[in-house]
Amino acid sequence: QVQLVESGGGSVQPGGSLRLSCASSGSIDSFNRMGWYRQAPGKQRELVATISYSGNTNYADSVKGRFTISRDKTKNTVYLQMTSLKPEDTAVYHCSADRGPLTYWGQGTQVTVSS
């Protein structure tokens, strides 16, 4: 079955950077769309960024200009480069992948931004 393996989470100071990785067990070309979501305590799950099969990207207004979603098809990996991190970015980040009517999820990785 499809497996999405995430890495790169951690703890950083405000203004710092992190790069999250999401490695798929198969070709990422088999997905219509991939993306990153986050959920902080007491908040609803929020869509952070998506990238389509054709390479089109979309971002939440709260991260636009600071985060970049990208992919490396040779590595079957999608990335989320996060810069200028703020305490409000603290959350569990999940990778997702859509194939037809199905959505697959990674295990989640914690990102903590604090002084």
DSSP file (Angstrom, degrees, kcal/mol; ACC not computed):
  #  RESIDUE AA STRUCTURE BP1 BP2  ACC     N-H-->O    O-->H-N    N-H-->O    O-->H-N    TCO  KAPPA ALPHA  PHI   PSI    X-CA   Y-CA   Z-CA
    1    1 A Q              0   0    0      0, 0.0     2,-0.2     0, 0.0    24,-0.0   0.000 360.0 360.0 360.0 168.4    0.0    0.0    0.0
    2    2 A V        -     0   0    0     22,-0.1     2,-0.4    23,-0.0    22,-0.0  -0.465 360.0-172.3 -67.5 132.9    1.0    3.6   -0.2
    3    3 A Q        -     0   0    0     -2,-0.2    22,-1.7   101,-0.1     2,-0.5  -0.998  11.4-163.1-128.5 135.6    3.2    4.8    2.5
    4    4 A L  E     -A   24   0A   0    101,-0.4   103,-0.6    -2,-0.4     2,-0.6  -0.976   8.9-165.4-118.1 118.6    4.3    8.4    3.2
    5    5 A V  E     -A   23   0A   0     18,-2.7    18,-2.9    -2,-0.5     2,-0.3  -0.919   7.5-161.5-112.2 119.1    7.3    8.8    5.4
    6    6 A E  E     +A   22   0A   0     -2,-0.6     2,-0.3    16,-0.2    16,-0.2  -0.657  15.5 161.9-101.8 153.5    8.0   12.3    6.9
    7    7 A S  E     +A   21   0A   0     14,-1.8    14,-2.8    -2,-0.3   102,-0.1  -0.967  40.2  69.7-156.4 166.4   11.1   13.7    8.3
    8    8 A G        +     0   0    0      1,-0.3    11,-0.3    -2,-0.3   101,-0.0   0.305  58.9 134.6 106.4  -7.5   12.7   17.1    9.2
    9    9 A G        +     0   0    0     12,-0.1    -1,-0.3     9,-0.1     2,-0.3  -0.211  22.7 119.6 -68.9 165.5   10.5   18.3   12.1
   10   10 A G  E     -d  111   0B   0    100,-0.8   102,-2.5    99,-0.1     2,-0.4  -0.986  58.8 -60.3 168.5-165.3   12.1   19.8   15.2
   11   11 A S  E     +d  112   0B   0     -2,-0.3     2,-0.3   100,-0.2   102,-0.2  -0.942  49.5 164.9-115.6 129.8   12.3   22.8   17.4
   12   12 A V  E     -d  113   0B   0    100,-2.7   102,-2.1    -2,-0.4     3,-0.1  -0.915  35.1-106.3-138.5 163.9   13.6   26.2   16.3
   13   13 A Q    >   -     0   0    0     -2,-0.3     3,-2.2   100,-0.2    72,-0.2  -0.540  54.9 -78.0 -84.6 156.3   13.7   29.8   17.4
   14   14 A P  T 3  S+     0   0    0      0, 0.0    72,-0.2     0, 0.0    -1,-0.1  -0.276 121.9  29.2 -52.7 138.5   11.5   32.4   15.7
   15   15 A G  T 3  S+     0   0    0     70,-3.2    69,-0.6     1,-0.3    71,-0.1   0.288  98.2 120.8  90.0  -9.1   13.0   33.5   12.4
   16   16 A G    <   -     0   0    0     -3,-2.2    69,-2.2    69,-0.3     2,-0.3  -0.090  54.2-125.9 -80.4-177.6   14.5   30.1   11.9
   17   17 A S        +     0   0    0     66,-0.2     2,-0.3    67,-0.2    66,-0.2  -0.939  20.8 178.2-133.2 151.4   14.1   27.6    9.1
   18   18 A L  E     - B   0  82A   0     64,-2.2    64,-3.3    -2,-0.3     2,-0.5  -0.982  16.7-147.4-145.0 151.2   13.2   24.0    8.6
   19   19 A R  E     - B   0  81A   0     -2,-0.3     2,-0.3   -11,-0.3    62,-0.2  -0.976  13.7-158.3-122.1 119.1   12.7   21.7    5.7
   20   20 A L  E     - B   0  80A   0     60,-2.6    60,-2.2    -2,-0.5     2,-0.4  -0.730   7.1-157.7 -92.5 143.1   10.2   18.9    5.9
   21   21 A S  E     -AB   7  79A   0    -14,-2.8   -14,-1.8    -2,-0.3     2,-0.4  -0.937  10.3-167.9-121.7 144.9   10.4   15.9    3.6
   22   22 A C  E     -AB   6  78A   0     56,-2.1    56,-2.4    -2,-0.4     2,-0.5  -0.922  10.3-165.7-133.1 106.1    7.7   13.4    2.6
   23   23 A A  E     -AB   5  77A   0    -18,-2.9   -18,-2.7    -2,-0.4     2,-0.3  -0.823   8.9-148.5 -98.1 125.7    9.0   10.3    0.8
   24   24 A S  E     -A    4   0A   0     52,-3.0   -20,-0.2    -2,-0.5     4,-0.1  -0.642  16.5-134.5 -92.2 148.6    6.5    8.2   -1.0
   25   25 A S  S    S+     0   0    0    -22,-1.7     2,-0.2    -2,-0.3    -1,-0.1   0.642  91.3  25.1 -73.5 -14.7    6.7    4.4   -1.4
   26   26 A G  S    S-     0   0    0    -23,-0.2    -2,-0.2    50,-0.1     2,-0.1  -0.722 110.3 -49.6-135.5-174.4    5.8    4.8   -5.1
   27   27 A S    >   -     0   0    0     -2,-0.2     3,-1.5     1,-0.2    -2,-0.1  -0.376  37.8-145.4 -62.7 131.3    6.0    7.3   -7.9
   28   28 A I  G >  S+     0   0    0      1,-0.3     3,-1.3    45,-0.2    -1,-0.2   0.633  95.9  75.2 -73.7 -11.1    4.6   10.7   -6.9
   29   29 A D  G 3  S+     0   0    0      1,-0.2    -1,-0.3    44,-0.1    -2,-0.1   0.610  81.5  70.5 -71.1 -11.6    3.3   10.9  -10.5
   30   30 A S  G <  S+     0   0    0     -3,-1.5     2,-0.4    69,-0.0    -1,-0.2   0.536  87.8  80.9 -80.0  -6.1    0.6    8.5   -9.4
   31   31 A F    <   -     0   0    0     -3,-1.3    68,-0.2     1,-0.1     3,-0.1  -0.801  68.1-149.7-104.0 142.4   -1.0   11.2   -7.3
   32   32 A N  S    S-     0   0    0     66,-2.3    21,-2.0    -2,-0.4     2,-0.3   0.847  84.8  -3.9 -70.7 -35.5   -3.3   13.9   -8.6
   33   33 A R  E     -FE  52  98B   0     65,-1.0    65,-3.1    19,-0.2     2,-0.3  -0.988  59.7-163.1-158.7 145.5   -2.2   16.2   -5.8
   34   34 A M  E     +FE  51  97B   0     17,-2.6    17,-3.1    -2,-0.3     2,-0.3  -0.932  22.5 154.0-129.2 158.1    0.1   16.2   -2.8
   35   35 A G  E     -FE  50  96B   0     61,-2.1    61,-2.5    -2,-0.3     2,-0.4  -0.973  36.4-106.3-166.8 179.1    0.2   18.7    0.1
   36   36 A W  E     -FE  49  95B   0     13,-2.7    12,-2.6    -2,-0.3    13,-1.5  -0.983  26.9-177.3-124.7 135.0    0.9   19.6    3.6
   37   37 A Y  E     -FE  47  94B   0     57,-2.7    57,-2.9    -2,-0.4     2,-0.3  -0.866   6.3-160.8-122.3 159.7   -1.5   20.2    6.4
   38   38 A R  E     -FE  46  93B   0      8,-2.3     8,-3.3    -2,-0.3     2,-0.4  -0.988   6.2-166.1-141.1 154.0   -1.0   21.2   10.0
   39   39 A Q  E     - E   0  92B   0     53,-1.8    53,-2.2    -2,-0.3     6,-0.1  -0.959   5.1-166.5-142.8 121.8   -3.0   21.1   13.2
   40   40 A A    >   -     0   0    0      4,-0.4     3,-2.2    -2,-0.4    51,-0.1  -0.701  44.7 -77.7-100.3 156.6   -2.3   23.0   16.4
   41   41 A P  T 3  S+     0   0    0      0, 0.0    -1,-0.1     0, 0.0     3,-0.1  -0.291 118.3   9.8 -55.2 131.2   -3.9   22.2   19.8
   42   42 A G  T 3  S+     0   0    0      1,-0.3     2,-0.3    -3,-0.0    -3,-0.0   0.497 112.4 100.0  78.9   3.8   -7.4   23.6   19.9
   43   43 A K  S <  S-     0   0    0     -3,-2.2    -1,-0.3     1,-0.0     2,-0.1  -0.837  74.6-106.5-121.3 158.9   -7.5   24.4   16.2
   44   44 A Q        -     0   0    0     -2,-0.3    -4,-0.4     1,-0.1     2,-0.1  -0.416  50.3 -85.9 -74.6 156.0   -8.9   22.8   13.1
   45   45 A R        -     0   0    0     -6,-0.1     2,-0.4    -2,-0.1    -6,-0.2  -0.437  50.4-153.4 -62.7 135.8   -6.7   21.1   10.6
   46   46 A E  E     -F   38   0B   0     -8,-3.3    -8,-2.3    -2,-0.1     2,-0.5  -0.941  14.4-126.0-121.3 132.4   -5.4   23.7    8.2
   47   47 A L  E     +F   37   0B   0     -2,-0.4   -10,-0.2   -10,-0.2     3,-0.1  -0.651  29.1 176.8 -73.5 125.8   -4.2   23.3    4.6
   48   48 A V  E     -     0   0B   0    -12,-2.6    12,-2.4    -2,-0.5     2,-0.3   0.875  57.4 -20.6 -97.1 -51.4   -0.7   24.8    4.3
   49   49 A A  E     -FG  36  59B   0    -13,-1.5   -13,-2.7    10,-0.2    -1,-0.4  -0.987  53.1-163.1-160.9 150.2    0.3   24.1    0.7
   50   50 A T  E     -FG  35  58B   0      8,-2.1     8,-1.8    -2,-0.3     2,-0.4  -0.960   4.5-162.0-135.9 156.1   -0.5   21.9   -2.2
   51   51 A I  E     -FG  34  57B   0    -17,-3.1   -17,-2.6    -2,-0.3     6,-0.2  -0.987  17.9-144.7-137.5 130.3    1.2   20.9   -5.5
   52   52 A S  E >   -F   33   0B   0      4,-2.5     3,-1.4    -2,-0.4   -19,-0.2  -0.290  32.7 -97.5 -88.5 172.9   -0.7   19.3   -8.3
   53   53 A Y  T 3  S+     0   0    0    -21,-2.0   -20,-0.1     1,-0.3    -1,-0.1   0.866 127.1  49.4 -54.6 -38.6    0.4   16.6  -10.8
   54   54 A S  T 3  S-     0   0    0    -22,-0.2    -1,-0.3     2,-0.1   -21,-0.1   0.526 124.2-103.5 -82.6  -6.1    1.2   19.4  -13.3
   55   55 A G    <   +     0   0    0     -3,-1.4     2,-0.2     1,-0.3    -2,-0.1   0.453  68.2 149.0  99.7   1.3    3.2   21.3  -10.7
   56   56 A N        -     0   0    0     -5,-0.1    -4,-2.5     1,-0.0     2,-0.3  -0.473  30.8-154.5 -68.4 139.5    0.8   24.1   -9.8
   57   57 A T  E     -G   51   0B   0     -6,-0.2     2,-0.3    -2,-0.2    -6,-0.2  -0.863  14.4-172.8-119.3 151.5    1.1   25.2   -6.2
   58   58 A N  E     -G   50   0B   0     -8,-1.8    -8,-2.1    -2,-0.3     2,-0.3  -0.989   6.7-165.8-140.2 147.8   -1.2   26.9   -3.7
   59   59 A Y  E     -G   49   0B   0     -2,-0.3   -10,-0.2   -10,-0.2     2,-0.2  -0.962  26.7-109.4-134.8 148.0   -0.5   28.3   -0.3
   60   60 A A    >>  -     0   0    0    -12,-2.4     3,-1.6    -2,-0.3     4,-1.2  -0.492  35.7-119.3 -66.4 145.8   -2.5   29.4    2.7
   61   61 A D  T 34 S+     0   0    0      1,-0.3     3,-0.2     2,-0.2    -1,-0.1   0.833 111.2  63.6 -57.5 -32.1   -2.4   33.1    3.2
   62   62 A S  T 34 S+     0   0    0      1,-0.2    -1,-0.3     3,-0.0   -14,-0.1   0.696 114.4  29.8 -68.7 -18.7   -0.7   32.7    6.5
   63   63 A V  T X> S+     0   0    0     -3,-1.6     3,-2.4   -15,-0.2     4,-2.1   0.468  84.7 128.1-117.9  -5.8    2.4   31.1    5.0
   64   64 A K  T 3< S+     0   0    0     -4,-1.2     4,-0.1     1,-0.3   -15,-0.0  -0.291  80.1  16.8 -58.9 131.2    2.5   32.7    1.6
   65   65 A G  T 34 S+     0   0    0      2,-0.5    -1,-0.3     1,-0.0     3,-0.1   0.243 125.2  59.3  89.4 -12.6    6.0   34.2    0.9
   66   66 A R  T <4 S+     0   0    0     -3,-2.4    17,-1.5     1,-0.2     2,-0.3   0.702  98.4  52.1-114.3 -34.4    7.5   32.2    3.7
   67   67 A F  E  <  -C   82   0A   0     -4,-2.1    -2,-0.5    15,-0.2     2,-0.4  -0.794  60.1-166.0-108.3 148.9    6.9   28.5    2.8
   68   68 A T  E     -C   81   0A   0     13,-2.2    13,-2.9    -2,-0.3     2,-0.4  -0.990   6.3-155.8-135.3 126.7    7.7   26.8   -0.4
   69   69 A I  E     +C   80   0A   0     -2,-0.4     2,-0.3    11,-0.2    11,-0.2  -0.841  27.4 156.2 -98.3 138.3    6.4   23.4   -1.6
   70   70 A S  E     -C   79   0A   0      9,-1.7     9,-2.8    -2,-0.4     2,-0.3  -0.907  24.5-141.9-150.4 175.2    8.4   21.5   -4.1
   71   71 A R  E     -C   78   0A   0     -2,-0.3     2,-0.4     7,-0.3     7,-0.2  -0.984   9.9-154.9-146.1 154.8    9.1   18.0   -5.4
   72   72 A D  E >>> -C   77   0A   0      5,-2.7     5,-1.9    -2,-0.3     3,-1.0  -0.915   9.8-169.6-129.1 102.8   11.9   15.7   -6.6
   73   73 A K  T 345S+     0   0    0     -2,-0.4     3,-0.4     1,-0.3   -45,-0.2   0.801  85.2  61.1 -67.0 -28.9   10.4   13.0   -8.8
   74   74 A T  T 345S+     0   0    0      1,-0.2    -1,-0.3    -3,-0.1   -47,-0.0   0.782 114.9  35.2 -67.8 -24.7   13.7   11.1   -8.9
   75   75 A K  T <45S-     0   0    0     -3,-1.0    -1,-0.2     2,-0.2    -2,-0.2   0.392 104.0-128.4-105.0  -0.4   13.5   10.7   -5.1
   76   76 A N  T  <5 +     0   0    0     -4,-0.6   -52,-3.0    -3,-0.4     2,-0.4   0.905  65.8 135.3  51.4  45.0    9.6   10.4   -5.0
   77   77 A T  E   < -BC  23  72A   0     -5,-1.9    -5,-2.7   -54,-0.2     2,-0.4  -0.968  46.4-158.5-132.2 138.3    9.7   13.1   -2.4
   78   78 A V  E     -BC  22  71A   0    -56,-2.4   -56,-2.1    -2,-0.4     2,-0.3  -0.927  19.1-158.3-111.5 140.7    7.8   16.3   -1.7
   79   79 A Y  E     -BC  21  70A   0     -9,-2.8    -9,-1.7    -2,-0.4     2,-0.4  -0.825  17.0-157.9-119.2 154.7    9.3   19.0    0.4
   80   80 A L  E     -BC  20  69A   0    -60,-2.2   -60,-2.6    -2,-0.3     2,-0.6  -0.901  13.6-161.9-129.3 104.8    8.1   21.9    2.5
   81   81 A Q  E     -BC  19  68A   0    -13,-2.9   -13,-2.2    -2,-0.4     2,-0.5  -0.778  10.5-166.8 -86.7 120.4   10.8   24.6    3.0
   82   82 A M  E     +BC  18  67A   0    -64,-3.3   -64,-2.2    -2,-0.6     2,-0.3  -0.941  11.4 170.2-115.4 123.6    9.8   26.8    5.9
   83   83 A T        +     0   0    0    -17,-1.5   -66,-0.2    -2,-0.5   -67,-0.2  -0.822  58.4  26.7-125.9 166.8   11.5   30.1    6.5
   84   84 A S  S    S-     0   0    0    -69,-0.6    -1,-0.2    -2,-0.3   -67,-0.2   0.899  84.5-160.1  48.5  47.8   10.9   33.1    8.8
   85   85 A L        -     0   0    0    -69,-2.2   -70,-3.2    -3,-0.2   -69,-0.3  -0.261   8.7-160.1 -65.9 144.1    9.2   30.7   11.2
   86   86 A K    >   -     0   0    0    -72,-0.2     3,-2.1    -3,-0.1     4,-0.3  -0.829  33.0-110.5-119.3 156.6    6.8   32.2   13.8
   87   87 A P  G >  S+     0   0    0      0, 0.0     3,-1.8     0, 0.0    26,-0.3   0.835 117.4  65.5 -55.1 -31.3    5.4   30.8   17.1
   88   88 A E  G 3  S+     0   0    0      1,-0.3   -48,-0.0   -48,-0.0    -3,-0.0   0.641  88.8  67.6 -66.8 -14.0    2.1   30.6   15.3
   89   89 A D  G <  S+     0   0    0     -3,-2.1    -1,-0.3    24,-0.1     2,-0.2   0.550  70.7 120.6 -80.9  -7.7    3.5   28.0   13.0
   90   90 A T    <   +     0   0    0     -3,-1.8     2,-0.3    -4,-0.3    22,-0.2  -0.400  41.5 106.9 -61.2 124.8    3.8   25.5   15.8
   91   91 A A  E    S- H   0 111B   0     20,-1.9    20,-2.6    -2,-0.2     2,-0.6  -0.970  75.3 -80.0-177.7 170.9    1.8   22.4   14.9
   92   92 A V  E     -EH  39 110B   0    -53,-2.2   -53,-1.8    -2,-0.3     2,-0.5  -0.873  47.9-149.4 -88.9 125.8    1.9   18.8   13.9
   93   93 A Y  E     -EH  38 109B   0     16,-3.0    16,-2.1    -2,-0.6     2,-0.4  -0.850  12.5-167.5-103.8 131.9    2.5   18.8   10.1
   94   94 A H  E     -E   37   0B   0    -57,-2.9   -57,-2.7    -2,-0.5     2,-0.3  -0.947  13.9-140.7-120.7 137.1    1.1   16.0    8.0
   95   95 A C  E     -E   36   0B   0     -2,-0.4    11,-2.6   -59,-0.2     2,-0.3  -0.730  24.3-170.7 -87.6 144.1    1.9   15.1    4.4
   96   96 A S  E     -EI  35 105B   0    -61,-2.5   -61,-2.1    -2,-0.3     2,-0.3  -0.953  12.2-166.6-135.4 157.1   -1.0   14.0    2.2
   97   97 A A  E     -EI  34 104B   0      7,-1.9     7,-2.9    -2,-0.3     2,-0.4  -0.980  10.1-149.7-145.9 130.3   -1.5   12.5   -1.3
   98   98 A D  E     +EI  33 103B   0    -65,-3.1   -66,-2.3    -2,-0.3   -65,-1.0  -0.859  17.0 171.9-104.6 133.1   -4.6   12.2   -3.4
   99   99 A R  E >   - I   0 102B   0      3,-2.5     3,-2.1    -2,-0.4   -68,-0.1  -0.904  67.0 -53.7-137.8 108.3   -5.2    9.4   -5.9
  100  100 A G  T 3  S-     0   0    0     -2,-0.4    -1,-0.1     1,-0.3   -68,-0.1  -0.421 122.8 -15.9  58.0-128.9   -8.7    9.3   -7.3
  101  101 A P  T 3  S+     0   0    0      0, 0.0     2,-0.3     0, 0.0    -1,-0.3   0.492 121.1  91.5 -83.2  -1.5  -11.2    9.3   -4.4
  102  102 A L  E <   -I   99   0B   0     -3,-2.1    -3,-2.5     2,-0.0     2,-0.4  -0.709  54.5-162.7-102.7 144.9   -8.6    8.3   -1.8
  103  103 A T  E     -I   98   0B   0     -2,-0.3     2,-0.3    -5,-0.2    -5,-0.2  -0.992   8.5-159.4-122.2 129.9   -6.4   10.4    0.4
  104  104 A Y  E     -I   97   0B   0     -7,-2.9    -7,-1.9    -2,-0.4     2,-0.4  -0.813   8.2-154.9-108.3 149.9   -3.3    9.0    2.1
  105  105 A W  E     -I   96   0B   0     -2,-0.3  -101,-0.4    -9,-0.2    -9,-0.2  -0.944   9.9-133.2-129.0 143.7   -1.6   10.5    5.1
  106  106 A G        -     0   0    0    -11,-2.6  -101,-0.2    -2,-0.4     3,-0.1  -0.293  38.3-101.3 -79.6 176.7    1.9   10.5    6.6
  107  107 A Q        -     0   0    0   -103,-0.6   -13,-0.1     1,-0.1  -102,-0.1   0.661  61.2-115.4 -78.2 -16.6    2.4    9.9   10.3
  108  108 A G        -     0   0    0      1,-0.1     2,-0.4   -13,-0.1   -14,-0.2   0.191  21.5-136.5  92.8 145.6    2.9   13.6   11.2
  109  109 A T  E     - H   0  93B   0    -16,-2.1   -16,-3.0  -102,-0.1     2,-0.3  -0.999  18.3-119.5-140.4 138.4    5.9   15.5   12.5
  110  110 A Q  E     - H   0  92B   0     -2,-0.4  -100,-0.8   -18,-0.2     2,-0.5  -0.590  22.2-170.9 -82.8 131.4    6.1   18.1   15.2
  111  111 A V  E     -dH  10  91B   0    -20,-2.6   -20,-1.9    -2,-0.3     2,-0.5  -0.991   6.6-175.5-118.4 123.5    7.3   21.6   14.5
  112  112 A T  E     -d   11   0B   0   -102,-2.5  -100,-2.7    -2,-0.5     2,-0.5  -0.981   7.4-173.1-123.9 125.9    7.8   23.8   17.5
  113  113 A V  E     +d   12   0B   0     -2,-0.5     2,-0.3   -26,-0.3  -100,-0.2  -0.962  29.5 131.7-120.2 113.0    8.8   27.5   17.2
  114  114 A S              0   0    0   -102,-2.1    -2,-0.1    -2,-0.5   -28,-0.0  -0.985 360.0 360.0-156.8 161.1    9.6   29.2   20.5
  115  115 A S              0   0    0     -2,-0.3  -102,-0.1  -102,-0.2    -1,-0.0   0.423 360.0 360.0 -85.6 360.0   12.2   31.4   22.2
